[in-house]
Amino acid sequence: MSCASARPPQATGRPGKLAQAGQWMQRHGAAIRAVQWFVVAVYAFLILVPAAMPLPGDTAHLWNNLTLAAQFVFWGIWWPFVLLSMVMLGRVWCGVLCPEGALTEFASKFGRGRAIPHWMRWGGWPFVAFGLTTIYGQMVSVYQYPKAVLLVLGGSTLGAMVIGFLYGREKRVWCKYLCPVNGVFALLARLAPFRYKVDEDAWRNSYTHGEHGGHRVIPVNCAPLVPLRNMKGAAECHMCGRCSGHRDAIALAWRSPAEEVVELGDSQANPWDTALILYGLLGVAIGAFHWTGSPWFIGIKQWLAGWLIDRDITWPLDTNAPWFLLTHYPAQNDVFSWLDGAMIVGYIVATALVYGTALFAILAGSTAVLGRFEMRRLHHFAQSLIPLAGAGVFLGLSATTLSLLRAEHLPLDWAAEVRIAILVITNLWSAWLAWRVTGRYSSRFWQRVLALAGFTLALAVVDSAWWLMFWGWVR
């Protein structure tokens, strides 16, 4: 057999349009890096300049006040639609636009190049980092004040640069292990309709025939440390395009949005992903969005304040905490007491425990219906909640968008219908994934129906949180 006939199809045939897009990204890496540095400049401007300016007055508007404009850009547009992009495009944000990714890789290029320590490889960091960052952001009112934005986002960026300087060589070690939203992005990217697919036969063929017409194989620097030959899905890939065409074996390709959850979910399933879904996105995040509008929060706080006063314990009511620990802006009549801080932390943690444990119990029961109970099956089943979990965070963040637009007296009569549509679509999406997952473990129709009935109860539990926030508590 000749070398030409042994060559895999993608080396001799014309690639499809999607594969061509991946190859375009590979050829124009310098342009992508220029875009990244432009985003870095915009990002730095939006977190540094507003923090040095006075807080907006009552007559300020989005169009004439930089602080309000930056708040709207970060929390009204940037973060909600970054989450949406994960579902639609995979982790293109990470590989093409993210300022932290660009900065940590740049620092790594000129850094110490140390080996990644064992403690950093702990699988629980995505859950812990997400939980701690979310709770701390609520304590300092990160959605409202530019100094808090500088502290939380700027602190994360500084951490990324320090880790990049210390560990790896031209790698994104921070992104791989410690980024507070890495775990969330990895979950949502599993729903993306395309990914860089590895042709294992073509990869093996390249050992003897080279690549691109027999040339020597040129190594690829995969900054997010993805093992390219064994790359199966989109969860870890940053979609930067650097590996497109590598060994004539990697190409951007379409796939079913269910593929990674249904087909690969059992092999990728682990307890930390389940914890991030149930206790993180469907627990901590819900609590963070809930507490400002919860009458339960207010009632418990008033009861505790009265109980403390009756016993002449007044120090928890003091408002002398520094702004970087608890919100402290007296000129805006926005000051947290120590009791407020404790209540915020307690409410978020309690919400996470209640919702997360309820969902875990329901999924355990549904898994048991399918036959022999295994934790691996439960972890696989839990991934079916990713669409609804992602939608919840999007809806929670978009509430900031709508509140800022409402302050400008813009008509928002459409908001309720859009929220309902998003919840209906993602409920059906999650149910469809769950039905497909049940087919991996049972061929008996009645078992699958009972398991899906239990999963439907889990969906109702999640929906109850958003009903309370958007309808139940606003009457």
Steps between C-alpha positions, in 0.01 A plus 500: 500500500634842410541781746229698324247218525584447865437864578178561700206666318550843655853517360392439137143629485377854538394564861150619577424862576517450875837327474617784277399746772719308744789508255450875452537543877818293492652712222398831658621439853675838505173679426328308778774601741456864393128474574582357843725796582230742387257330740765521774521877444121544511476277807774692683334832416161385628628369833763765575350832391155473666666399828684832505190706427229623740191284524213606274235735633124478470498675162760273336406286200657216308587728212666779699668322793796267452440315826144406407608419145775269628255334739262439213776365275640260762186366664230589249666387178845349550444218747147388400598470136835339576296222661272484196803484271620185677185318395497638146872510413683295760784669686582747223491773764781328688722445198435817301380777731563436871739761647603277790593220262714732290672651803575173677646352181707814443633489856578131457710576193745704708452331836674243714359197318460289811320166500132511594476410870291209619266715710396698193385185321230434760171440321293707743642840409237586235220451754679667791622797294155557352329481839745726685511760222122510472448542875776758537362696207167529680667614822668794325212569253707430191207567266455856632837655581814548285745455789346159564535417130867598514546288810325187373576503127831681534605268780416198285702646212796568727480144628497373141816695419683385814414136435603541135832653602577221745378186320516357151658640186264685264212316665171597660543323830261741676228430244546125528486473879409815693280731290174552697284444192705228329272227634184684394638563152605136467148383588324736259743427216383137507182624333677677211403382149859459383850424625848418375477132413800269505528229234700233679577305181640812336702573813662156488558537125695822561768304687616350171374747239535837674242771441398737223644303212770313687665787683644460848239527774522842665423494875203701625502702819165422661489779758209356706689170534252279317639155402426543129518138390245395761274808468142374478278798569489878535507536878873567534577638153532880474413499128801716412560314173874445551469123462276505191657275236760366743622161368219528242289361782327793675220698341209715612187290449129502575349272761171442679456732803418183694814310405733599780244468779339177378786314331798621702329591826557164665876508441528871593270477802656594832370618840641852466305567182187381678578725796550797267167434328285423804663702779668766286289609202175375654587592859756770567405697188128485582568618855713787369222614268225440758604674817444860390134435423421231756246588772636201692842664513351822635280320752783289641734801518242710686433216744873453565553874547220512756636192677847659521366835626290330767820342632703819471727350234544792263839451334353289212292807410808720460577626150874549537619227263731623221358517147721214379344265756139620508318764296572842654381805305338742749449774242273261307325382819632152424687357798506139619520411866677190625157343534428579134823331395431192710145484367613522138750218543256292704211552258705406193651193666160389636342544157777293344456224757121490466481507121812293441405226745140485379617464141762242598235289679261520205769402251610215726146365502469536123833324450396213724192444283726416206641193675821455693579826678841642419633845583646519152150475356377774732786727394412427137131569562582830672659632180155506344427804719772708333265685258265610779788579736666720238171671421452583867834679526424684176159610633650605832768713336254643248293626794778756544468587132128561537534698823744738332271537199201548729682787669516666158120461469521268202195278432560145628157344457659222295732382779260258669415323172868466409581355842218248469616403151858448621382283789266293281768439235770403750261281702416308182869487405597356838212250489609389151856447621375307803290274277802431281714427807247249634536310173865441583407297807167335427303380199180458699252769413331510841832537683598790280159667545520472879854638501391790280202564731745541788717725289194712422458551874860626511417746222202622702722560804734714291211686338359582842808714570444715194125520558571642846753752369313628197136453597435370851684772694411796282125498549 
